[in-house]
Amino acid sequence: MADDSRATDVGARYAQALFDLAVENHALESVEADLKGLSELLRQSPDLRRLLLSPRFSSEEKGKGLAAVAERAKVQPLTAKFLGLLAANRRTSALAEIVAAFQRLAAERRGLVSAHVTTAIPLTDAQTAALKSALRQAIGKDPEIEARVDPAILGGVKVRVGSRLYDASLKSRLDSLKYALKRA
C-alpha cells in the first residue's frame, strides 16, 4: 500500500519548487497569474480535466495538451517548462493541488491569508469590505477573500480561514435547533 502522506505532499512539494524558482527569477506575480488562469481553465473545461486526470492518456499526450494550453494562454516560459515537467513526471493529476499550494505560498509572502467565504446571495462591496475588516481584526492579518454563493445555506455566512470554520449560516442554526428539539 502506498504512503498516503507522500501522495498528499506532492502538490505542496511541486508548488514550493515552482515558488522558489519564481522568486529567484523575479517572476512571482506573472507565474501566479498564469496559475490562476490555468486553475480557471481547469474549472471550466471538462476536457482538460479529463486529459490531466485520466490514466488513458500517456505523459506525452498530456505534455502536448498542456503545451498547447500554455501556448494559447501565453504563459511565462517558466510556467510552460513547469507544466512540461509535470507531464513528464506523471503528476498532472496534482495540478489543482499545486495551484492551491502555490497561491497560499504567494499570499503568505505578501502577508495575506486566504478566507473562503460562502453566502446564500452575493455580497455587496460594502459587505465585503466590512467582512474583510472584521476578519483582519479577528486573525491579525489581511484576508484575501474568495467568495462563493451557495443558496443551500439559506442565509448568513460561512468563513473558512485555514483549518478554522466560522459558521454563522442559517442552515447550521436550524440544524442545531432541530437536533436540540429531537433531544428534548
C-alpha positions as CSV (number, residue, x, y, z in Angstrom):
1,M,0.0,0.0,0.0
2,A,1.3,3.5,-0.9
3,D,2.2,6.0,1.7
4,D,-0.8,8.4,1.7
5,S,1.2,11.3,3.3
6,R,3.7,11.2,0.3
7,A,0.8,11.3,-2.1
8,T,-0.8,14.4,-0.4
9,D,2.6,16.1,-0.2
10,V,3.2,16.0,-4.0
11,G,1.2,19.2,-4.6
12,A,3.0,21.1,-1.8
13,R,6.4,19.9,-2.9
14,Y,5.9,20.9,-6.5
15,A,4.4,24.2,-5.5
16,Q,7.3,25.0,-3.3
17,A,9.8,24.2,-6.0
18,L,7.9,26.4,-8.5
19,F,7.5,29.2,-6.0
20,D,11.3,29.2,-5.2
21,L,12.1,29.3,-8.9
22,A,9.6,32.1,-9.5
23,V,11.0,34.2,-6.6
24,E,14.6,33.5,-7.8
25,N,13.7,34.6,-11.4
26,H,11.7,37.7,-10.2
27,A,8.6,36.2,-11.9
28,L,6.3,35.5,-8.9
29,E,3.4,37.7,-10.0
30,S,3.4,36.5,-13.6
31,V,3.7,32.8,-12.6
32,E,0.9,33.3,-10.1
33,A,-1.3,35.0,-12.7
34,D,-0.5,32.1,-15.1
35,L,-1.5,29.5,-12.5
36,K,-4.7,31.4,-11.6
37,G,-5.6,31.3,-15.3
38,L,-4.9,27.6,-15.6
39,S,-7.0,27.0,-12.5
40,E,-9.9,28.8,-14.1
41,L,-9.4,26.7,-17.3
42,L,-9.4,23.5,-15.2
43,R,-12.6,24.6,-13.6
44,Q,-14.3,25.4,-16.8
45,S,-13.1,22.7,-19.1
46,P,-14.1,19.1,-18.5
47,D,-12.0,18.0,-21.5
48,L,-8.8,19.5,-19.9
49,R,-9.7,17.8,-16.5
50,R,-10.2,14.5,-18.3
51,L,-6.8,14.9,-20.1
52,L,-5.0,15.6,-16.9
53,L,-6.7,13.1,-14.7
54,S,-7.2,10.1,-17.0
55,P,-4.7,7.3,-17.0
56,R,-5.7,6.6,-20.5
57,F,-3.6,9.4,-21.9
58,S,0.2,9.0,-21.9
59,S,2.5,11.5,-20.4
60,E,3.5,12.6,-23.9
61,E,-0.2,13.3,-24.8
62,K,-0.7,15.2,-21.6
63,G,2.5,17.1,-22.3
64,K,1.4,18.1,-25.8
65,G,-2.0,19.1,-24.4
66,L,-0.5,21.2,-21.7
67,A,2.0,22.8,-24.2
68,A,-1.0,23.8,-26.4
69,V,-2.8,25.2,-23.4
70,A,0.3,27.1,-22.3
71,E,0.9,28.5,-25.8
72,R,-2.7,29.6,-26.2
73,A,-2.8,31.2,-22.7
74,K,0.6,32.8,-23.4
75,V,2.1,31.7,-20.1
76,Q,5.6,32.6,-19.0
77,P,8.4,30.3,-20.1
78,L,8.9,29.2,-16.5
79,T,5.3,28.1,-16.2
80,A,5.4,26.3,-19.5
81,K,8.5,24.4,-18.5
82,F,6.9,23.5,-15.2
83,L,3.8,22.1,-17.0
84,G,6.1,20.0,-19.2
85,L,7.9,18.7,-16.1
86,L,4.5,17.8,-14.5
87,A,3.6,15.8,-17.6
88,A,7.0,14.1,-17.9
89,N,6.8,13.1,-14.2
90,R,3.2,11.9,-14.5
91,R,2.0,14.5,-11.9
92,T,-0.7,16.3,-14.0
93,S,-3.4,15.0,-11.7
94,A,-1.9,17.1,-8.9
95,L,-2.1,20.4,-10.9
96,A,-5.1,21.8,-8.9
97,E,-3.4,21.0,-5.6
98,I,-0.2,22.6,-6.8
99,V,-2.0,25.8,-7.9
100,A,-3.8,26.0,-4.5
101,A,-0.5,25.4,-2.6
102,F,1.3,28.0,-4.8
103,Q,-1.4,30.6,-4.1
104,R,-1.1,30.0,-0.4
105,L,2.7,30.5,-0.5
106,A,2.3,33.7,-2.6
107,A,-0.3,35.0,-0.2
108,E,1.9,34.2,2.8
109,R,4.8,36.1,1.2
110,R,2.5,39.1,0.8
111,G,1.3,38.8,4.4
112,L,-2.1,37.8,3.4
113,V,-4.3,34.9,4.5
114,S,-6.9,33.2,2.3
115,A,-10.5,33.3,3.5
116,H,-13.1,31.2,1.7
117,V,-16.5,32.9,2.2
118,T,-19.8,31.2,1.4
119,T,-23.0,33.2,1.4
120,A,-26.6,32.5,0.2
121,I,-26.5,35.6,-2.1
122,P,-23.6,37.6,-3.5
123,L,-22.0,40.1,-1.1
124,T,-22.1,43.8,-1.9
125,D,-18.9,45.7,-2.0
126,A,-19.8,47.3,1.4
127,Q,-20.5,43.9,2.9
128,T,-17.2,42.5,1.5
129,A,-15.3,45.5,3.0
130,A,-17.0,45.0,6.4
131,L,-16.2,41.3,6.4
132,K,-12.6,42.0,5.4
133,S,-12.3,44.5,8.3
134,A,-13.8,42.0,10.8
135,L,-11.5,39.2,9.7
136,R,-8.5,41.5,9.8
137,Q,-9.3,42.2,13.5
138,A,-10.0,38.5,14.3
139,I,-7.0,36.9,12.7
140,G,-4.5,39.8,12.7
141,K,-3.7,39.5,9.0
142,D,-5.1,40.9,5.8
143,P,-7.6,38.4,4.4
144,E,-7.8,37.6,0.7
145,I,-11.4,36.8,0.2
146,E,-12.6,34.1,-2.2
147,A,-16.4,34.4,-2.3
148,R,-18.7,31.7,-3.3
149,V,-22.5,31.7,-3.4
150,D,-24.4,28.6,-2.1
151,P,-28.2,29.1,-1.7
152,A,-28.3,25.8,0.3
153,I,-27.0,27.7,3.4
154,L,-30.3,29.7,3.3
155,G,-28.7,32.9,4.8
156,G,-25.8,34.1,6.9
157,V,-22.2,33.3,6.1
158,K,-19.6,30.6,6.4
159,V,-15.9,31.6,6.5
160,R,-13.0,29.2,6.3
161,V,-9.6,30.5,7.2
162,G,-7.0,27.7,7.1
163,S,-8.5,24.8,9.1
164,R,-10.9,27.0,11.0
165,L,-14.5,27.3,10.0
166,Y,-16.7,30.1,11.3
167,D,-20.3,29.0,10.6
168,A,-23.0,31.6,11.0
169,S,-25.3,30.2,8.4
170,L,-29.0,29.9,8.9
171,K,-28.9,26.3,7.8
172,S,-26.5,25.3,10.6
173,R,-28.5,27.2,13.2
174,L,-31.7,25.4,12.0
175,D,-29.9,22.1,12.1
176,S,-28.8,22.8,15.7
177,L,-32.3,23.7,16.7
178,K,-33.7,20.6,15.1
179,Y,-31.1,18.5,16.9
180,A,-32.0,20.2,20.2
181,L,-35.7,19.6,19.7
182,K,-35.1,15.9,19.0
183,R,-33.2,15.5,22.2
184,A,-35.9,17.2,24.3
